[in-house]
Amino acid sequence: MKLIQSFSLACLWLISSQVAAATKDPAELFSRSAEFSNVKISPNGDYLSAITSHDGKHMLMILNAKTKKAIHIVRFPDNAQVGSYEWVNKDRIVLAKEYLKGWSDHPVYYGELMAVNADGSRPVYLIGYKGGGRQTGSRIKKNTPIQATAYILDPMPEDNQHMLVKALPWGSGGSNTAENLQQVYRIDVYSGARRKVATAPISYANFLPDHDGDIRFVSGTRDYINSHLYYRKDGEWVDTEKLNLNLNDISPIAFGNDDNSVYVLGSENGQPKGIYLVDINSGTKQLISQDKVVDPSNVWINRVNKQLYAVEYENGYPTYEFVDKSEKLAATLKQLIAALPGHQVHLVSQTNDTGKLVIKAFNDRNPGDYYIFDTKSKKLEYLASQKKWLDPDKMAEMKPISFTARDGKVINGYLTLPYGKEAKNLPLVVNPHGGPHGPRDWWGFDDQNQLIASQGAAVLQVNFRGSGGYGSAFEHAGHQKWGTEIQYDIIDATKYVIEQGIVDKERICIVGGSFGGYSALQSPILAPDLFKCAIGFAGVYDLELMFNEGDVQGRRAGERYLKQVLGENDAMLTQMSPSKNVDKLKVNLLLVHGGEDERAPIEQLEALEEGLKKHNYPYQKLVMDDEGHGFYNDEHRAKYYRQMMGFLKDNLKL
């Protein structure tokens, strides 16, 4: 961690904007990572901080909040970079150390946390697997090693000396490490001295510490599907199943007005999740907030007093429900939404007295602008844009759509329409999301979709059955339906926008990544005359192979998950595998994959290629040997975007 000479933040922005303006290559403009992200303010408001990049590596910039002059840069030598970070008191930051490995351009995290003062003084290796002496090539003191991956749980900014860290023990290693029981430590932010305060009773733990740093609630899962909530009583963990709350997918989010009440996120009878206030003593629950269609997308909690004050929903456009109108931040959030019309507003950081806030405002055409808001003077001060080189006024609009599928189920999605074009007889790119269970598409800025729209095509996204965010019944409706009903929803959505006159039925392609890459092949197998071309990116193409290759099946919970969502009927798995049904394809085909992909390993691509070659089916291919499940490197992403757009232009006549 080196202290460098002061310079103006404005100079950095000017330089970055000039560099970006020097290129007119759309693929490069839309592939560039955000110039500034994760902007925060220190607990007493003296400092600002932000993640920025230099030579392809993330570093942390710390500035004087009044002058906006940079006073310190945290950066690591060689292949290491700064990851996530938090202010733990008015002068001190704790940050994660990541590594960019030659075999993977995605950052690798081994659980190391560092601490340093805003001025660069008192740097300490706080917790990690390395220990003893000093870190090579730096002044950073090491601490007693721990064989675990550590994550910041609660920075406890009002406690000048301590923070909470959760750690996943490595144990004997192997593929089941992720299922080990996590532990929580209270750590001295100056010395690194630690004391264990809790061990989770269940894997994949989600802890809820109280204002004093005591862990009183925890949730987790054993199969990626069902969750359990525990509370602490007389020093022991008690499963709330004994309370007969009749809630699934349950997790704690905030404390109620006393030690025995807690706000939880949960689903009743498969409906969309709601916010419930649970009384542990009486075993009763009270519904506080719920949408009829979607789960909450965000819950807003005052970081200092840990009180819940607002819930955010995104059925189409984002909306906010204020559940505690007496909370000062609720009124503030209302004011900011009114002051920034057309934008989604997030409060991303606050001082301990809530006198100053860092907010992020963003929408479908704007990747994000950061502001400081003074709650006393009501002054809103612009700080930075994530991607200043992109003009929001020239970006494409993203509109929510809703239609009825062939079996009567209502399906929601989004249609991105090219700027300056009439919404009539447009070429279309269908872009199914990954997952399929858990993720969903949201209203907001999407680089790839904006790139495609900038060249004159519309983009369709479908929250098909099986998607997360619409309640467990909707999500479970996609189980064992990967190659059938899920794809019918995508096909029916495509036919819907054709029927509206928006899309030219002769110019439609499908492009997807991960499960979306699977859909990019499976939908044209089911509807071979609907699509002109398909691009599969990091796709799964042989479902039976998922039980033998990749990082899901290697975990006990992962194997249970696959049996639940795919089933074990060999004939059905064959029927739903693109690699086994190449003879039904008619589309022009481009396949893109990362050689180091662990989620959909290269064997998936090879299985599909075997089927293609068996039928002498022509295709194009792009393999990045040192990329994983999605391209992290800007240059690699730009290379993919160029090949993608060239392929789409040839097939859609853009």
Summary of the structure (lengths in Angstrom):
residues: 654
radius of gyration: 25.0
end to end distance: 49.1
largest distance: 70.8
contacts: 2280
relative contact order: 0.08
helix: 21%
strand: 37%
